[in-house]
Amino acid sequence: MGTDQRAVGREAAEQQMRNMRERAVDARIEVRNLLVDGDKAAVEADFTGTHIGEFAGILPAGRAVRVPYSVVYDLRDSVVYDLRGGQISALRIYFPMSMLVGQITS
């Protein structure tokens, strides 16, 4: 949300997620709900951690973050990321980027 960022392909998606969770923010994912129905899955979670690396041109300030977000997965043939043993062919992350930026700059 609030950005046109896209990652196409397994490696690009993995790199983008790692950058956010390990390099920009020392993050934990706190899952609140997981729903699976046929070839779709959805997760509601909180992205929590500490801002430890450059993000969107903002230098690390060690601030704590907590941002709610959701992910919708298409479960198909090609593997992008493993969710409880299922295969994910695509995912869409709904993440309020402005909330994260607000927390690391306040």
matplotlib code that plots the C-alpha trace (Angstrom):
import matplotlib.pyplot as plt

x = [0.0, 1.3, 4.0, 4.2, 7.0, 6.8, 9.0, 8.6, 10.0, 11.1, 14.5, 13.3, 10.4, 12.7, 15.3, 12.7, 11.3, 14.8, 15.8, 12.7, 12.9, 16.6, 18.5, 16.1, 14.3, 15.4, 11.8, 9.6, 6.3, 3.5, 0.7, -2.8, -4.9, -4.2, -7.0, -6.7, -9.4, -8.6, -5.9, -5.8, -4.4, -4.5, -2.4, -3.1, 0.0, 2.0, 5.5, 7.4, 11.1, 13.8, 14.9, 18.5, 19.3, 18.7, 15.1, 13.6, 16.5, 16.0, 19.1, 18.7, 17.7, 17.0, 13.3, 10.8, 8.1, 4.8, 2.8, -0.2, -0.4, -2.0, -0.8, -2.9, -1.3, -2.1, -1.2, -0.2, 2.6, 5.7, 7.2, 7.9, 7.8, 6.6, 3.5, 2.8, 4.1, 2.0, 3.4, 2.9, 2.9, 2.1, 1.5, 0.1, 1.3, -1.0, 1.4, 0.8, 4.3, 3.4, 2.8, 6.3, 7.9, 6.1, 7.3, 11.0, 11.0, 9.1]
y = [0.0, 3.4, 2.0, 0.4, -2.0, -5.4, -8.5, -10.9, -14.4, -16.5, -15.0, -11.4, -12.0, -13.7, -10.9, -8.2, -10.0, -10.6, -7.0, -5.8, -8.4, -8.8, -5.8, -2.8, -4.1, -6.8, -8.1, -10.8, -11.8, -12.3, -14.2, -13.4, -15.4, -17.9, -19.0, -21.6, -22.4, -24.5, -22.8, -19.6, -18.7, -15.5, -14.3, -11.4, -10.5, -7.9, -6.9, -6.0, -5.2, -2.6, -0.3, -1.4, -0.6, 2.0, 1.9, 4.2, 6.5, 6.7, 5.9, 3.4, 5.0, 2.0, 2.8, 0.0, -0.7, -2.6, -2.6, -4.7, -6.3, -9.0, -11.4, -13.3, -16.4, -18.3, -22.0, -23.6, -25.5, -23.3, -22.6, -19.0, -19.6, -22.5, -22.0, -25.1, -27.4, -25.8, -24.4, -20.7, -19.4, -15.7, -13.5, -10.0, -8.2, -5.4, -3.4, 0.2, 1.5, 5.0, 3.6, 2.0, 5.2, 7.2, 5.0, 5.0, 8.8, 9.9]
z = [0.0, -0.9, -3.2, -6.6, -5.6, -7.3, -7.2, -10.0, -9.6, -6.7, -6.1, -6.4, -4.0, -1.5, -1.8, -1.2, 1.8, 3.3, 2.8, 4.7, 7.5, 8.1, 6.7, 7.2, 10.3, 12.7, 12.4, 13.8, 12.3, 14.7, 13.0, 14.2, 11.7, 8.9, 6.6, 3.8, 1.3, -1.7, -3.7, -1.7, 1.7, 3.7, 6.7, 9.1, 11.1, 12.8, 11.5, 14.7, 15.3, 15.4, 12.5, 12.0, 8.3, 5.6, 4.4, 1.7, 2.1, 5.9, 7.9, 10.8, 14.1, 16.3, 16.6, 17.5, 14.9, 14.9, 11.7, 11.0, 7.5, 5.4, 2.7, 0.2, -1.4, -4.6, -3.9, -7.2, -8.9, -8.7, -5.3, -4.3, -0.5, 1.6, 3.7, 5.9, 3.2, 0.4, -2.8, -3.4, -7.0, -6.2, -3.2, -2.6, 0.5, 1.9, 4.1, 5.1, 4.2, 5.4, 8.9, 8.9, 7.6, 10.2, 13.0, 11.9, 11.5, 14.6]

ax = plt.figure().add_subplot(projection="3d")
ax.plot(x, y, z, "-o")
ax.set_aspect("equal")
plt.show()
